[in-house]
Amino acid sequence: MSADTRNPVLVIGLGRFGGSVARTLERMGHEVLGADTDPLLVQEYARDLTQVVEADCTDFTCLEKLGARSFTSAVVGIGGDIEASVLAVLALSDLGVPNIWAKATNEKHGRILQRTGAHHIVFPEEKMGERVARLLNERLLDFINFGDEFAIAKLAAPEPIIGIPLVTSECRKKHDVTVIGVKREGEDFIHAVPDTVIMPGDVLVVSGRIDNIEAFAAIHAD
């Protein structure tokens, strides 16, 4: 999809989470209307987003005047004020916005937002806490959790599989993980095939259950 065909997005609340979402959407080619009650945040994002307004988006009439009905997607990034986030989601729902994403501070808040009309609930603090905890053990260099304990991770090649083809190391059979690709220093990323020989210093991209990936990353030569 080319940048000029991407749907515009309304982002309500330009704090750390909402602001990050808004800037990323702009870089991806979306037109973004950002809204916040804080004039300093509005000023800060004025140069980064397509349009930024100082507005109370908990109010149905205010959102209607901003043209919220014309948006197919909206993000409610308000976190600290639970009442405000719920009212914003309710107003967007009443306006018929078909794709509403909302930030929640905890599970109870998330359930309320969902019942109010949010289609997708995001728990950024919880996910970041899990991410930090997983990376602190130093076995994984990076990882993305896709839910149901399934993840894709980046890790240093474990010693026992170095110097042999993947078909010989039998990572899927022995460790229940799949090596998707290999990044070698100074070379481009390559997709892994059975004949790929793992070399010292290689960084692997691996998929599987998180526990299996961590166990695989920790294996040592006999």
Buried (B, 14 or more C-beta within 10 A) or exposed (E): EEEEEEEBBBBBBBBEBBBBBBBEBBEEEBBBBBBBBEEEBBEBBEEBBBBBBEBBBBEBEBBEEBEBEEBEBBBBBBBEBBEBBBBBBBBBBBBEBEBBBBBBBEEEBBEBBBEBBBBEBBBBBBEEEBBEEBBEEEBBBEBEBEEEEBBBBBBBBBEBBBEEEBEEBEBEEEBBBBBBBBBBEEEEEEEBEEEBBBEEEBBBBBBBBBEBBBBBBEBEEE
